[in-house]
Structures are given as structure tokens and as C-alpha cells.
Amino acid sequence: MLKTVSLFLVLMSVWLLLSGHYTPLITGFGVVSCLLSALIANRMDVNDKEGQPIYLGPRILSYWGWLVGEIFKANVDVAKCVLFPKKYLRPSIFTVTASQKSDLGKVIYANSITLTPGTVTVDLDGDQVMVHALTEGSAEDVLGGDMDRRVTKVMRET
């Protein structure tokens, strides 16, 4: 039931942000459609633990805060590549090992790499993650393992 309520709240929040119409009739339609969608998802049993990982709680929020900082730093790194390609552009492809045990943890790790500008997860096979990096700095950040440790910490406490 908690997953259904949280799904309704997420759907309603997105609906309110994107609709732009706040008259009682339109808002009522939004509430009804979000409620029906949440109830149908519950009835179909598609509102599972991995689809909506509310059990990660505040740990994932602190990780997202750290990730936003990393994304900002990587944007500066990519901007240097654009402005001075001969000096900073050093593309490379390498493989790192993901230390997460669950599929969700591996996906969070691989997506975090891709969200960080200058790096892209090319392949995820078992616990091996193939990464393409634009610069030596971005490659060193991934190879340093800080992101891997942070994702593992978020997933280990569940």
C-alpha cells in the first residue's frame, strides 16, 4: 500500500508541475487520473521494489546531492575540452568492476557514470562496466572508485 500511495504522490507531483492548469475541474481530473493509474499499477502488480525504490530513503538523496556536484565538475572538464581540445581531449575506453551485488545497484552505478558529462557507460556485463571517457581526468575519476564506493554504500544499507 505504501508503494501505491508514493506512486500516486509522484504521479500527482509530476502532473501538477507539467499541467499548468489549476482550476478545480482540471485538477480534479488530474487527481482521478493519477489515482486510477496508481490503483491499476497496484492491481497489475507492476509497482515493485526496483521500479520504485522508496526503501533507499534519504541515503539516495544524499548520493544525488553528491552526484550533482560531480556533474557540475565534469561540465567544467568538458567545457575545457571544447575550448582547448588539443590540450585536454584524450578519449579512452576502459573496463571497471562494479562492486554492487544487486542489479539495481549496478544500474545506478552505470547510469551515474553516463549522467556525468564526459563519460558514458558503453556496456554492463555482469560486474564489468565498459566506460568511454573524453579526458584523462574523467577516466581517473571513474577508475578512482569513489562513485562505486558511494553507490555500494547506498545499496549496502538496505
Beta strands, then each sheet from edge to edge (+ up, - down):
strand 1: 92-97
strand 2: 119-125
strand 3: 128-133
sheet 1: 1+ 3- 2+
end
